[in-house]
Amino acid sequence: MAFPLHLFPSIHWFHAFINSKSENRTIEMHESWVKQSPRNHYLISGPNKVQKLIIPVVRNSLFKITDVEISYTENWMLNHWRSLETSYNKSPFFEFYKEELRELLNSHELKLADFNLKSIDWLMAKLQLSIELKLTQEFQGPAHLRETLEDVWYSQVFPVSDCELSEMSALDLLFNKGPEAGTFILSLPNKHPSH
């Protein structure tokens, strides 16, 4: 089983990815499109609790994940940016990453899979995790991240409950912990391996 191609993946996704065997650290590129999944949305901690940021997709492109096209009929990039800025402008480390993140959001990728890979690569670099991303050459099936991570806690501008924290995009952790974010993920207990 390979890891699903999530958009700005959660802390839980990164923890499972890092703690899986190196031969299992692959991203599933041949699965069918899954609606209403983290493949085109991510969660952030906002002033009104958890906020889901969604990248809209072109409806006639819903086949394999690699065929799904991003829709630009609405200015979702600006909406995401405003939400991120509102949520994290007062966090300790947002200012150090915001310009690169804004560039990434405005990269105008045609395919969702390409944007998701860019989001994972960018987060890996900022989390200082030097793990090579391997892509599946044929369908293996996406892994299911079963149990919610326990014992995840760090200080946030807009706190969420412990059970929701591991499902936040790793962006939340990065903006609140900065250069320590990758080490924080590595230090989380590995009670229930998902692979």
Buried (B, 14 or more C-beta within 10 A) or exposed (E): BBBBBBBBBBBBBBBBBBBBEEEBBBBBBBBEBBEEBBBBBBBBBBEEEBBEBEBEBBEEBBEBBBBBBBBEEEEBBEEBBEBBEBBBEEBEBBEEBBEEBBEBBEEEBEBBBEBBBBBBEBBBEBBEBEEEEBBBEEEBEBBEBEEBBEEBEBEBBBEBEEEBBBBBBBBBBBBBBBEBBBEBBBEBEEEEEBB
